[in-house]
Amino acid sequence: MLSHQIDLELYERQAIPDKLTNFANKLPNKVSTNNNDYYIDLLFYHLDLRCFIVVELKNTEFKPEFIGQLGFYVTAVDETLKKETDNDTIGLLLCEDKDKLTVEWSLKNVNAPIGVASYKVKNAIPKEIMEKLPTEEELNLYINKLQNKEENDYKKIIHI
């Protein structure tokens, strides 16, 4: 019984990332207007807040025009995905750096709930973590193994 329970727990733990990936893939990140396509970096739905969260990622310092782009995405989600029972969509802009005054002035007349935050990237991964990570070669071997397995499974299905 214990063995079965451990196997079930392991299966459930492995299935969670697949379920999250499947859920995340169901949220569209493409916005189309006439002949133009626009892509939202990350789109989530917060169950407790009952709203969509649009995340825009920038690898540069904050620029005021980023607010316009994020506002466009927030409006697009509100117009296409938001239901009557949902709260307003929240926009979150993550930039490498930001000037507080520039951000404040950029947000002053914005009515949508939008936040701006900066992030810092560490240049080095600690040695104890690096030792546990697979090398690029190991990752490529694993990917090739998966691709070959999928190809063999497909051949079995169509009897080649």
Stockholm file with secondary structure:
# STOCKHOLM 1.0

chainA/1-160         MLSHQIDLELYERQAIPDKLTNFANKLPNKVSTNNNDYYIDLLFYHLDLRCFIVVELKNTEFKPEFIGQLGFYVTAVDETLKKETDNDTIGLLLCEDKDKLTVEWSLKNVNAPIGVASYKVKNAIPKEIMEKLPTEEELNLYINKLQNKEENDYKKIIHI
#=GR chainA/1-160 SS CHHHHHHHHHHHHHHHHHHHHHHHHHSCCEEEETTEEEECSEEEEETTTTEEEEEEECSSBCCTHHHHHHHHHHHHHHHHTCCTTSCCCEEEEEESBCCHHHHHHHHTTCCSCEEEEECCCCSCCCHHHHTTSCCHHHHHHHHHHHHHHHHHHHHHHHTC
#=GC SS_cons         CHHHHHHHHHHHHHHHHHHHHHHHHHSCCEEEETTEEEECSEEEEETTTTEEEEEEECSSBCCTHHHHHHHHHHHHHHHHTCCTTSCCCEEEEEESBCCHHHHHHHHTTCCSCEEEEECCCCSCCCHHHHTTSCCHHHHHHHHHHHHHHHHHHHHHHHTC
//
